[in-house]
Amino acid sequence: MKERNHTATLEETIRVLKIKQTQELVVLNEQFQNVYDSVKPANLIKSTINEIVNTPNLKHNLINNLIGLSTGYLSKKIMFGGAKGPVKKVLGTVAQFFITNFVSKHSDSITNKL
């Protein structure tokens, strides 16, 4: 009698575990399909574009960077003009780099003072 009861309990446990396995397999397949769809090139491009469009302050950051780049370039042209020597060219590029970074990072305070 005891053996029969254990057998019934084992069979019931096996049946429950098989149902659980089937349910988990369905969930796993759904998750796989979601991941597969999200890594398709078209979907990657769409999500990247949406992130770019929905980024706050994007326009402000682009303007600040554009101001920094143009200021750095103009400073290089004014300070070093058409430098002919390699040392002057390197110094011009270094000056442009530092001026661009400074103006890009501090463009808000610079424009407020103007």
C-alpha positions as CSV (number, residue, x, y, z in Angstrom):
1,M,0.0,0.0,0.0
2,K,2.8,2.3,0.9
3,E,4.7,1.5,-2.3
4,R,1.6,2.3,-4.3
5,N,1.1,5.6,-2.6
6,H,4.8,6.6,-3.2
7,T,4.4,5.6,-6.9
8,A,1.3,7.8,-7.2
9,T,3.1,10.7,-5.5
10,L,6.0,10.3,-7.9
11,E,3.8,10.1,-10.9
12,E,1.9,13.2,-9.8
13,T,5.2,15.1,-9.2
14,I,6.5,14.0,-12.6
15,R,3.3,15.2,-14.3
16,V,3.5,18.6,-12.5
17,L,7.1,19.0,-13.5
18,K,6.4,18.2,-17.1
19,I,3.6,20.8,-17.2
20,K,6.0,23.3,-15.6
21,Q,8.7,22.4,-18.2
22,T,6.2,23.0,-21.0
23,Q,5.2,26.4,-19.6
24,E,8.8,27.4,-19.2
25,L,9.6,26.3,-22.7
26,V,6.8,28.5,-24.1
27,V,8.1,31.5,-22.1
28,L,11.7,30.8,-23.2
29,N,10.6,30.7,-26.9
30,E,8.8,34.0,-26.5
31,Q,11.8,35.6,-24.9
32,F,14.0,34.2,-27.7
33,Q,11.7,35.7,-30.3
34,N,11.7,39.1,-28.6
35,V,15.6,39.1,-28.5
36,Y,15.8,37.9,-32.1
37,D,13.5,40.7,-33.3
38,S,15.3,43.3,-31.3
39,V,18.7,42.5,-32.8
40,K,17.5,42.7,-36.4
41,P,19.4,45.4,-38.2
42,A,16.3,47.4,-39.1
43,N,15.1,47.3,-35.5
44,L,18.5,48.3,-34.3
45,I,18.5,51.3,-36.6
46,K,14.9,52.3,-35.6
47,S,15.7,52.1,-31.9
48,T,19.0,54.1,-32.3
49,I,17.1,56.8,-34.2
50,N,14.4,56.9,-31.6
51,E,17.0,57.3,-28.9
52,I,18.7,60.1,-30.8
53,V,15.5,61.9,-31.5
54,N,14.2,61.5,-27.9
55,T,17.5,62.6,-26.3
56,P,16.9,65.7,-24.2
57,N,19.1,68.7,-24.9
58,L,20.4,67.2,-28.1
59,K,20.0,70.4,-30.0
60,H,21.6,72.4,-27.2
61,N,24.6,70.0,-27.1
62,L,25.0,70.1,-30.9
63,I,25.0,73.9,-30.9
64,N,27.6,74.0,-28.1
65,N,29.9,71.6,-29.9
66,L,29.5,73.5,-33.2
67,I,30.4,76.7,-31.4
68,G,33.4,75.1,-29.8
69,L,34.6,73.6,-33.1
70,S,34.2,76.8,-35.0
71,T,35.9,78.9,-32.3
72,G,38.8,76.5,-32.2
73,Y,39.2,76.5,-35.9
74,L,39.0,80.3,-36.2
75,S,41.5,80.7,-33.3
76,K,43.9,78.4,-35.1
77,K,43.6,80.4,-38.3
78,I,44.0,83.7,-36.6
79,M,46.9,82.7,-34.4
80,F,48.9,80.6,-36.8
81,G,47.4,81.4,-40.2
82,G,49.0,79.4,-42.9
83,A,51.8,78.0,-40.8
84,K,54.5,76.5,-42.9
85,G,56.7,74.8,-40.3
86,P,55.7,71.4,-38.8
87,V,56.2,72.8,-35.2
88,K,53.8,75.7,-35.9
89,K,51.3,73.3,-37.4
90,V,51.4,71.0,-34.4
91,L,51.1,74.0,-32.0
92,G,48.2,75.3,-34.0
93,T,46.4,71.9,-33.8
94,V,47.1,71.7,-30.1
95,A,45.8,75.2,-29.5
96,Q,42.7,74.4,-31.6
97,F,42.1,71.3,-29.6
98,F,42.3,73.0,-26.2
99,I,40.2,76.0,-27.3
100,T,37.6,73.8,-28.8
101,N,37.3,71.7,-25.6
102,F,37.2,74.8,-23.4
103,V,34.6,76.6,-25.4
104,S,32.4,73.4,-25.8
105,K,32.4,72.8,-22.1
106,H,31.9,76.4,-21.1
107,S,29.7,77.7,-23.9
108,D,26.7,78.4,-21.6
109,S,28.7,80.7,-19.4
110,I,30.4,82.3,-22.4
111,T,27.1,83.1,-24.1
112,N,25.6,84.4,-20.9
113,K,28.5,86.9,-20.5
114,L,28.0,88.1,-24.1
